[in-house]
């Protein structure tokens, strides 16, 4: 097929604007939700004033930890990565990172919801936060779960130290990669609609069945009462492989106001509440003979993670994938906790 002209089945729909993305499904009596975010990296909400926001034109509801529906296990019933994550579902006053959802304003229009969200006032009890990866490295701890649920975080084949002594040349370097956000052209977006006890989610997701199962467990309802629709996804880079806080918040709000509710994250809100690629520090040692044959690889990786959920960067899986003749390798993964933190993995 190389060089042959191939029709892209969805091409015409996309270039003509006929492709319907998750935020574009029409609904009668559609309401709009806007997320209010924390402005501190760590602490507790001392008080939250929603009176002015609630009285703003068009506002239907302002959900906070004070009045949000209580969920099974405080919203943790569905936690099972990759689809299930530790979310912020207005079940507690705790603030765990800057930009964490602390309220959801629902109104007749997006503009009204946006304006009312700006009127929510929160006061905090601020706690110390670790936000420097390099300073957090001494606290790194070995990652004990399987990476991506499949691969051991520390593994080895052969004897790396012995093989390095037989090498004619070695490279021994420390590399870093910065934190990166998956800021796709289509922002994260969800429309939630209840029909009795059945929920339909029009969600910008790469993993419809994972979202279905996770949301059902989180809300405490059977799987067969949740339907997820995702016809097109406008970019993701992996960030739309999980169900994030706004998805469940939209479902909670739709049930609360008894109307369909659309939540579309703003471009600014794409930084934080929907994950990111972790900061990594990688120590890589490679040994080879003069003829270019690689005899040994050792890779030790420290990656950042959150303080309330482990998500180890899978970069340490690269070494065992590369299998030159007679090569040996080891790897190790570690996590160092920052107050948005770090995980260590290694391959040698």
Secondary structure, DSSP 8 states (H G I E B T S, - for coil): -TT-----TTHHHHHTT----GGG---TT-EEEEEEE-SSSSEEEEEEE-HHHHTSTTEEEEE-TTTS---GGGGTTT--TTT------SS-SEE-STT-EEEEEEESSHHHHHHHHTT-EEEEEE------HHHHGGG-EE--S-BTTTB-SEEEES-HHHHHHT-SEEEEEEEEE--B----SS--EEEEEEETTEEEEEE--S-HHHHHHHHHHHHT--GGGEEEE-S-----TTGGGS--HHHHHHHHHHHHHTS-EEEE--TGGGSBTTB-B--EEEEEEEEE-TTS-EEEEEEEEEE---SS-----GGGGHHHH---TT-EEEEEEEE---SS--EEEEE-
